[in-house]
Amino acid sequence: MNLRTLRTIIELFEASSAVEIELDNASIGKLRLRRSETGVAPVAAVIPAAPKAVAAPAAAAAPPPAADDENLHEVVSPFVGTFYRAPGPDAEVFVNVGDRVKAGQTLCIIEAMKLMNELESDCDGVVEAILVDNGTPVEHGQALITIRPS
């Protein structure tokens, strides 16, 4: 892992509200960051390791859904980044509330570490809500869009 990548990871962590994050990857090794009272403090050095899944802090417990919301499907952010509704500043948004979507259709973009990652719907349905404003930082596991499957 080079210094630029490490700085980017730390900056993304500082911008998030996560308390702790641990990355364990064959290409970068193992890295754990934990928030201290004074800021971000690395608590483990980068150590080459065998590939494992990336561990992230558990999402806060959400209140139980209302009865009519039980059938809603949530599209969640797969990682920390910035949420964008359109492919560019002057482009039309991918979806609006009330739009019918199909599985595989692009719903939004999450920018992480200067990479634009398209999030696709994994079910057919109608967009019920867009829970995040355009250009807003998002957390791993944060609900972005709700879809009523059909």
Contacts in CASP RR format, 6 or more apart in sequence:
PFRMAT RR
TARGET T0000
AUTHOR 0000-0000-0000
METHOD contacts of the structure
MODEL  1
MNLRTLRTIIELFEASSAVEIELDNASIGKLRLRRSETGVAPVAAVIPAA
PKAVAAPAAAAAPPPAADDENLHEVVSPFVGTFYRAPGPDAEVFVNVGDR
VKAGQTLCIIEAMKLMNELESDCDGVVEAILVDNGTPVEHGQALITIRPS
1 27 0 8 1.000
1 28 0 8 1.000
1 29 0 8 1.000
1 31 0 8 1.000
1 46 0 8 1.000
5 28 0 8 1.000
5 113 0 8 1.000
6 31 0 8 1.000
6 46 0 8 1.000
8 113 0 8 1.000
8 114 0 8 1.000
9 23 0 8 1.000
9 31 0 8 1.000
9 33 0 8 1.000
9 113 0 8 1.000
10 33 0 8 1.000
10 40 0 8 1.000
10 42 0 8 1.000
12 80 0 8 1.000
12 81 0 8 1.000
12 112 0 8 1.000
12 113 0 8 1.000
13 21 0 8 1.000
13 33 0 8 1.000
13 35 0 8 1.000
13 40 0 8 1.000
13 80 0 8 1.000
14 39 0 8 1.000
14 40 0 8 1.000
15 80 0 8 1.000
15 137 0 8 1.000
16 80 0 8 1.000
16 137 0 8 1.000
16 139 0 8 1.000
17 139 0 8 1.000
18 35 0 8 1.000
18 56 0 8 1.000
18 57 0 8 1.000
18 80 0 8 1.000
18 139 0 8 1.000
18 140 0 8 1.000
19 34 0 8 1.000
19 35 0 8 1.000
19 57 0 8 1.000
20 32 0 8 1.000
20 33 0 8 1.000
20 34 0 8 1.000
20 35 0 8 1.000
20 57 0 8 1.000
21 32 0 8 1.000
21 33 0 8 1.000
21 55 0 8 1.000
21 56 0 8 1.000
21 57 0 8 1.000
22 30 0 8 1.000
22 31 0 8 1.000
22 32 0 8 1.000
22 33 0 8 1.000
22 54 0 8 1.000
22 55 0 8 1.000
22 56 0 8 1.000
23 29 0 8 1.000
23 30 0 8 1.000
23 31 0 8 1.000
23 32 0 8 1.000
23 54 0 8 1.000
23 55 0 8 1.000
24 30 0 8 1.000
24 31 0 8 1.000
24 49 0 8 1.000
24 51 0 8 1.000
24 52 0 8 1.000
24 53 0 8 1.000
24 54 0 8 1.000
24 55 0 8 1.000
25 49 0 8 1.000
25 51 0 8 1.000
25 52 0 8 1.000
25 54 0 8 1.000
26 48 0 8 1.000
26 49 0 8 1.000
26 50 0 8 1.000
26 51 0 8 1.000
28 46 0 8 1.000
29 46 0 8 1.000
29 47 0 8 1.000
29 48 0 8 1.000
29 49 0 8 1.000
30 44 0 8 1.000
30 46 0 8 1.000
30 47 0 8 1.000
30 48 0 8 1.000
30 49 0 8 1.000
31 42 0 8 1.000
31 44 0 8 1.000
31 46 0 8 1.000
32 42 0 8 1.000
32 43 0 8 1.000
32 44 0 8 1.000
33 40 0 8 1.000
33 41 0 8 1.000
33 42 0 8 1.000
33 43 0 8 1.000
34 40 0 8 1.000
34 41 0 8 1.000
34 43 0 8 1.000
35 41 0 8 1.000
56 79 0 8 1.000
56 140 0 8 1.000
56 141 0 8 1.000
57 140 0 8 1.000
59 139 0 8 1.000
59 140 0 8 1.000
59 141 0 8 1.000
59 142 0 8 1.000
62 143 0 8 1.000
65 72 0 8 1.000
69 146 0 8 1.000
71 148 0 8 1.000
71 149 0 8 1.000
72 128 0 8 1.000
72 146 0 8 1.000
72 147 0 8 1.000
72 148 0 8 1.000
73 122 0 8 1.000
73 123 0 8 1.000
73 146 0 8 1.000
73 147 0 8 1.000
73 148 0 8 1.000
73 149 0 8 1.000
74 143 0 8 1.000
74 144 0 8 1.000
74 145 0 8 1.000
74 146 0 8 1.000
74 147 0 8 1.000
75 107 0 8 1.000
75 108 0 8 1.000
75 119 0 8 1.000
75 121 0 8 1.000
75 122 0 8 1.000
75 143 0 8 1.000
75 144 0 8 1.000
75 145 0 8 1.000
75 146 0 8 1.000
75 147 0 8 1.000
76 141 0 8 1.000
76 142 0 8 1.000
76 143 0 8 1.000
76 144 0 8 1.000
77 83 0 8 1.000
77 110 0 8 1.000
77 119 0 8 1.000
77 138 0 8 1.000
77 139 0 8 1.000
77 140 0 8 1.000
77 141 0 8 1.000
77 142 0 8 1.000
77 144 0 8 1.000
78 110 0 8 1.000
78 117 0 8 1.000
78 119 0 8 1.000
78 140 0 8 1.000
78 141 0 8 1.000
79 110 0 8 1.000
79 112 0 8 1.000
79 117 0 8 1.000
79 140 0 8 1.000
80 112 0 8 1.000
80 137 0 8 1.000
80 138 0 8 1.000
80 139 0 8 1.000
80 140 0 8 1.000
81 110 0 8 1.000
81 111 0 8 1.000
81 112 0 8 1.000
81 137 0 8 1.000
81 138 0 8 1.000
82 110 0 8 1.000
82 111 0 8 1.000
82 112 0 8 1.000
82 135 0 8 1.000
82 136 0 8 1.000
82 137 0 8 1.000
82 138 0 8 1.000
83 108 0 8 1.000
83 109 0 8 1.000
83 110 0 8 1.000
83 132 0 8 1.000
83 133 0 8 1.000
83 134 0 8 1.000
83 135 0 8 1.000
83 136 0 8 1.000
83 137 0 8 1.000
83 138 0 8 1.000
83 144 0 8 1.000
84 108 0 8 1.000
84 109 0 8 1.000
84 110 0 8 1.000
84 111 0 8 1.000
84 116 0 8 1.000
84 134 0 8 1.000
84 135 0 8 1.000
85 93 0 8 1.000
85 94 0 8 1.000
85 95 0 8 1.000
85 108 0 8 1.000
85 130 0 8 1.000
85 134 0 8 1.000
86 92 0 8 1.000
86 93 0 8 1.000
86 94 0 8 1.000
86 109 0 8 1.000
86 134 0 8 1.000
87 94 0 8 1.000
87 109 0 8 1.000
87 116 0 8 1.000
93 134 0 8 1.000
94 105 0 8 1.000
94 106 0 8 1.000
94 107 0 8 1.000
94 108 0 8 1.000
94 109 0 8 1.000
95 101 0 8 1.000
95 105 0 8 1.000
95 107 0 8 1.000
95 108 0 8 1.000
95 127 0 8 1.000
95 130 0 8 1.000
95 145 0 8 1.000
96 127 0 8 1.000
96 130 0 8 1.000
97 127 0 8 1.000
97 128 0 8 1.000
97 129 0 8 1.000
97 130 0 8 1.000
98 126 0 8 1.000
98 127 0 8 1.000
98 128 0 8 1.000
99 126 0 8 1.000
99 127 0 8 1.000
100 124 0 8 1.000
100 125 0 8 1.000
100 126 0 8 1.000
100 150 0 8 1.000
101 107 0 8 1.000
101 121 0 8 1.000
101 124 0 8 1.000
101 125 0 8 1.000
101 126 0 8 1.000
101 127 0 8 1.000
101 147 0 8 1.000
102 121 0 8 1.000
102 124 0 8 1.000
102 125 0 8 1.000
103 120 0 8 1.000
103 121 0 8 1.000
103 122 0 8 1.000
103 123 0 8 1.000
103 124 0 8 1.000
104 120 0 8 1.000
104 121 0 8 1.000
104 122 0 8 1.000
105 120 0 8 1.000
105 121 0 8 1.000
106 118 0 8 1.000
106 119 0 8 1.000
106 120 0 8 1.000
107 119 0 8 1.000
107 120 0 8 1.000
107 121 0 8 1.000
107 127 0 8 1.000
107 144 0 8 1.000
107 145 0 8 1.000
108 118 0 8 1.000
108 119 0 8 1.000
108 144 0 8 1.000
108 145 0 8 1.000
109 116 0 8 1.000
109 117 0 8 1.000
109 118 0 8 1.000
109 119 0 8 1.000
110 117 0 8 1.000
110 119 0 8 1.000
110 138 0 8 1.000
111 117 0 8 1.000
119 144 0 8 1.000
121 147 0 8 1.000
123 147 0 8 1.000
123 149 0 8 1.000
124 149 0 8 1.000
124 150 0 8 1.000
125 147 0 8 1.000
125 148 0 8 1.000
125 149 0 8 1.000
125 150 0 8 1.000
126 147 0 8 1.000
126 148 0 8 1.000
126 150 0 8 1.000
127 145 0 8 1.000
127 146 0 8 1.000
127 147 0 8 1.000
128 146 0 8 1.000
128 147 0 8 1.000
128 148 0 8 1.000
129 145 0 8 1.000
129 146 0 8 1.000
130 144 0 8 1.000
130 145 0 8 1.000
131 143 0 8 1.000
131 144 0 8 1.000
131 145 0 8 1.000
131 146 0 8 1.000
132 138 0 8 1.000
132 142 0 8 1.000
132 144 0 8 1.000
138 144 0 8 1.000
END
